[in-house]
Structures are given as structure tokens and as C-alpha cells.
Amino acid sequence: GGLPGVFVGGETRAWGPLSTGRVPRGASALVVNVTATEASAPGYIRLAPCDDPNSAVSSVNVVPGVDATNVAVVPLPFDGQVCVF
């Protein structure tokens, strides 16, 4: 379970993967599949701990008309909040 719906350029959403019950307590990182579909403009999606948003690089690059997917390893902070930029 990720974040459904349309993202707008520059938008940031917090995601709490620990609340899904699929991530064991004490985990220090996540391995996630990042998928972008129906992009209306070129750009990228970036995942990072919400308390350190500058620690990440692009997780998937997007191009209009092309579905894009990538596997990303994301550090999991103590509070469990990962931000999607």
C-alpha cells in the first residue's frame, strides 16, 4: 500500500509504511517498487525520510507517455515517516 492518486509537481506527501503491518518494527530500511504512470511532464519521484529530505536522490525518472518503475532502498527513520517528493 503506497500513495494513490495524482501528484502535482513540487508536492510532498508523508507515508507511514509501519502502519501497514508489513514492515517489522526495528527495520532500518525499506526496499520499495516505485511506479509512475500517466506523467504529464518530465520529472522525477524522490523518497527520503521526512526528517532528512535532502538525503535522497531520484528514485524514478518520469517522461510523459512512458510508465516508469524502479526499485529503491529508502532509510527508515525512527518515526517511520517516509516522504515522497
N, C-alpha and C positions, 0 to 999 in steps of 0.2 A: 504494500500500500504506500503509494507516494502522494504526490500533489497533482490532482487532476485539474483540468481547466486550462484556459488560455493565460499565458504570461504576457505582460506588456514590457517592452524594453525598459530596463532600469529598475524593474520591480524586484523586490526581495521577499521571499516567504520563508518562515521558520517551519521546520519539520521535526517532529519528535518521534524518531523511529523506535525508541524504547517503549512507547505506548502501544505498539503493535503486538507486543508479547513475543515477537520473533527474534529479538536481539537479547542475548543473555546479559544479565547485569554483570558489570565488570569488564565488558568488551571495550577495547581501546580504539577500534576502527571498524568501519563498515566497508563491505565490498558491494557496490550497487550497480545496477544497469541503468544508465541514463538514456532516455529516449526523447527525441524531439520530432514532432510531426507537424506538417502544415505551417511551416515557418513563412511569415510574410516579408521578412527582411533578413539579411545576413546577420549573424551574431554568434553568441556562444552562451552556454549554460555553465555556471561555476558552482560547485558545492564546497562548503567550508564550515567549520564550527562557527556558530553565531558569535561567540565571544572573541574570535580571531578571524574576521572576514578577509584579511589580506594574506592569509596563509595559503590560499589555494590558487591553482591555475585552472584554465579552462578544462571542464570535464567532457564537453562535447561541443563541437563547432557546428553551426547550422547554416544552411543555404536554402533559399526559397525553392520549393518544388522537390526537395530531396529529404526523405526521412533519414534521421541520423541517430546512431546509437553508439554507446561506448561504455566500457566498464571503468568505474572509478573507485579508488580507495580513498576514503574520507576519514580523517581522525575524528573520533567520537569524544566530545568534551564531557566533563563530569556531569553537567546538567542534561546531557543527551540531546541538546538542540543543534541541529544542523540547518544552515541557511542555504537556500537555493537562490542564486543571483542570476 
